Amino acid sequence: MAAPLHFMTLGTQQMFCRPLANISLSNPSDDHRSVSFSRLSHNRNNIPAPINYNRAALLLRANLSTNAVLMEPSRPTADFPSDVWEDCFISLKLDESKYKSNSELVEVLKGEVEKMLKSSPSDDPVEKVELINNIYRLGLSYHFDSCIDEQLNHIFNAQPHLLDGKDYHLHTVALVFRIFRQFGYKMSVDVFEKFHDTEGKFKESVLNDPKGMLSLYEATHLSTPGEHILDEAFAITKTHLESFLKTQSLPNNLTRQISSALKQPLHRGIPRLEARKFIDFYEDEESPNETLSKLAKFDFNRVQYMHLRELKDLYKWYDEARLGEMCTFARKRVAEVFLWTVILHFEPHYSRARMMHGKLLKLFSIVDDVYDAYGTKEEHRLFRKAIERWDYAEIDHLPADYLKTIYKAILDVFAEYEDEITAEGRAYSLHYGKREVIIQ
């Protein structure tokens, strides 16, 4: 730093401290490396003193460069919109008694549904698959993972030609196909051959079946490469479903299901949102199972309570870590980040994973804004260097307070869960997690 300061002092004296008047370049025919001054107050004889142009330019550049260091760096600050949620989740009042009441009811109803699943298979095992479909779509399958797998495995292996015995409608065949595919069973697309005419096209009676078309449309989203029959079915079902909505007077519940599927197919939807929609659809069916319907509602409210409590805790952590205070340039978006974690794993027993992912994703979004919309290249370099070293001692080497806050928060998140994860014998996961942060 000595040289820049020296040049700054010298340059300031030469170019700004002493009064200059009538500055003019020498005659073009003269040596362009010199500059003449018509009058210099420090020259006793008022004789123009030639000054080396290269030296003057060097001093000027040194002066400007040093002044830039002393000034606040120019930052490409983005104008992000404000957080639409403000502080509504922090001040949210949660009723713990309702959560406990719902949890107790869920446990009772779970036992009844489990009895339905474990009951001896009826003469028509397809009914059991339909029950599993309702459990899945109502967002309840995580309660019965092992039982569902046991039942499907038994049905699939015991009756390889399950759909050949009876003349099932397209809706039933497509539903059974989708459920087995969703749970990892390789059911053949040949089950749809019987719905083709002699020319290999779908029969007219099938094309005029809205419920069957809807079920087949959902099934086509689980196709694998080379299954041309499903590729063809996707285009046909989509076209006909759109036509049904425009030209036919369908039952209101079926109309809502078709509209929902065309907008967001089940296989591409967010599990919790799909469950919430289907709870309403199922309740409007001709003969819904009351036990299933009650369990779905109580369980949804119970899980929603857990998510709201976690979201509130995430906002509290965000404030306590002073991220909003120190990183005013960054997007807040705490609620949106938490939604990502719920999409990844909504189940109650993944609460710790949601909180850890929520904190890290929020920090990564802030770091993204640092690199894209605020930080300088030098700050980027030093922050990257600190991340690679992964040491609290590096905090003092960071040039800005906001970087210190972010860096400390990242290390704190890993330290917070280190003891718990290590006690479970999964300390290796923290190592890989840190490595991913460093790589990113």
ZIRARA-V688687 format. One record per backbone hydrogen bond with DSSP energy under -1.0 kcal/mol. CO is the residue of the C=O (numbers start at 1). NH is the residue of the N-H. If there is no record, write none. Layout:
BEGIN
co	nh
CO	NH
CO	NH
END
This chain:
BEGIN
co	nh
1	5
2	6
3	7
4	8
5	9
6	10
7	11
8	12
9	13
10	14
11	15
12	16
12	17
22	38
27	30
31	34
33	53
35	51
36	24
40	43
43	46
51	35
52	56
53	57
54	58
55	59
56	60
57	61
58	62
59	63
60	64
61	65
62	66
63	67
64	68
65	69
66	70
67	71
75	77
78	80
85	88
87	91
95	99
96	100
97	101
98	102
99	103
100	104
101	105
102	106
103	107
104	108
105	109
106	110
107	111
108	112
109	113
110	114
111	115
112	116
113	117
114	118
115	119
124	127
125	129
126	130
127	131
128	132
129	133
130	134
131	135
132	136
133	137
134	138
135	140
136	139
140	143
141	144
144	148
145	149
146	150
147	151
148	152
149	153
150	154
151	155
152	156
153	157
154	158
155	159
159	162
161	164
166	168
169	173
170	174
171	175
172	176
173	177
174	178
175	179
176	180
177	181
178	182
179	183
180	185
181	184
185	187
188	191
189	192
190	193
192	195
193	196
195	203
197	200
201	197
203	207
204	208
206	209
209	213
210	214
211	215
212	216
213	217
214	218
215	219
216	220
219	222
220	223
224	227
226	228
227	231
228	232
229	233
230	234
231	235
232	236
233	237
234	238
235	239
236	240
237	241
238	242
239	243
240	244
241	245
242	246
243	247
244	248
248	250
251	255
252	256
253	257
254	258
255	259
256	260
257	261
258	262
259	263
260	264
265	268
266	269
270	274
271	275
272	276
273	277
274	278
275	279
277	281
278	282
279	283
280	284
282	285
289	293
290	294
291	295
292	296
293	297
294	298
295	299
296	300
297	301
298	302
299	303
300	304
301	305
302	306
303	307
304	308
305	309
306	310
307	311
308	312
309	313
310	314
311	315
312	316
313	317
314	318
315	319
316	320
317	321
318	323
319	322
322	326
323	327
327	330
333	337
334	338
335	339
336	340
337	341
338	342
339	343
340	344
341	345
347	350
348	351
350	354
351	355
352	356
353	357
354	358
355	359
356	360
357	361
358	362
359	363
360	364
361	365
362	366
363	367
364	368
365	369
366	370
367	371
368	372
369	373
370	374
370	375
376	380
377	381
378	382
379	383
380	384
381	385
382	386
383	387
384	388
385	389
386	390
391	394
392	395
394	397
395	398
400	404
401	405
402	406
403	407
404	408
405	409
406	410
407	411
408	412
409	413
410	414
411	415
412	416
413	417
417	421
418	422
419	423
420	424
421	426
422	425
426	429
427	431
428	432
429	433
430	434
431	435
432	436
433	437
434	438
435	439
436	440
END
